[in-house]
Amino acid sequence: MAKVERKSVKRRSAEPRTKPVAELATGGEVVRMRKSIQSVETGVRILDALMQTPLGRAPLREIAAAARMSRSQAHRYLLAYINTGVVNQEPQSGLYSLGPMALKIGLSAVSRLDVVQQSANELRNLVDTVGCTGLLSIWGDHGPTVVRWIDGRRPMVTSLNIGSVLPLQNSSAGTIFLAFQAPPKVLQLLESERATGHGDSRRELNRKIKTTRKDGYATVSGDVIPGLAAISVPVFDMAGWPVAVIGVLGSAADKAFLSQRNIDAALDAAQRASTAIGWQPSTGAAIFAEPDADYVDALAPKPAPRG
C-alpha cells in the first residue's frame, strides 16, 4: 500500500503545473480570463437537470440525458452531491431530487434579492431612455404606494411624491394591481373605494382589467391629475405575482408620450427587473391560473353619486 501511495504522489508531482491565466487581446486591451474548474461547471448541469424535472425528481437515465453525459459520469456526480446534502435519493424508488443544502443555497440567494432596488435601477435606465419622470409603486396597506421618484429631463410640478397612495380604478398603477394582483388582496380596498361612488362601472372595470391582462401594461391620460398621462408596467416575482409597478409620467397634451416606443421601453425595463428577482417568461402571470380571476362581476354595483 505504501508503494501505491508513493507512485500516486509521484504521478501527481509529474503533472504539469497550472497554466497561466489566458490572455485575450480585444481592441488594444489585454483581458485576463479566469481559468475555471471544468468539473464544477459539469456538475452544475446535473443540478440544472434536476431543477427542470416536472415533478422535482427523476431517475438517473433522465438526469444523465438532460445533462448531456453518460449515466456512469452522472452517477458519480450525484453520489458526491448526496454526500454533501445537495441531492437526495429516495430509498424506495431510487429517484433523485434536490436536497436540503440546495434549499439553503436557494433561500440564501432569494434573501439577498432587493425588489425595490432592482426595480429602481431599471426605472432609472428607463427615465434616461425616454426622458420622462419615473415612479415606482408597491402594494401597501392602503393600495399602490409610491416608493421611488426620479425626475426626467423636465421635472414635473405635481402633488404626487414619495408616499402618495394611488387610486385603484383611475391610476395606471392601480389598474396593474387590479389586473394582476391576487383578488383577496385587492377586493376589500376596491370595495371601499367604490363605496364612495368613485370609479368605473363593473362593465368598464371588467373591460379595463381584461385589456390590461392582454396587453401587459396600462395607460391613463388626465384620470388622476388633469394634464398628466402615465404608462405603468408590472414587475413580477418568481411565482408570477406583481411586487412592484414601474411607471413613467408625461404631459397628456404630448401625443408622442403614449407612443409604442415608450410603452415597449417600459415593458423591457419591467421584464429585466422581473428576471433579476427570479421571474421567468415561461412563468407568465400567476393570475391566469387563479380560479377567482374574474372577480369584478361579484362586486356590488357602484352607488350613484350624491347630489
Secondary structure, DSSP 4 states (H G I P E B T S, - for coil): -HHHHHHHHHHHHHSPPPPPPEEEEETTEEEEEPPP-HHHHHHHHHHHHHHH-TTSEE-HHHHHHHHTS-HHHHHHHHHHHHHTTSEEE-TTT--EEE-HHHHHHHHHHHHT--HHHHHHHHHHHHHHHH-SEEEEEEEETTEEEEEEEE--SS----S--TTPBPPTTTSHHHHHHHHHS-HHHHHHHHHHHHHTT-S--HHHHHHHHHHHHHHS-EEEESSSSTTEEEEEEEEE-TTS-EEEEEEEEEETT-TTTT-HHHHHHHHHHHHHHHHHTT--TTT--GGGG-TT---GGGSPPPPPPP-
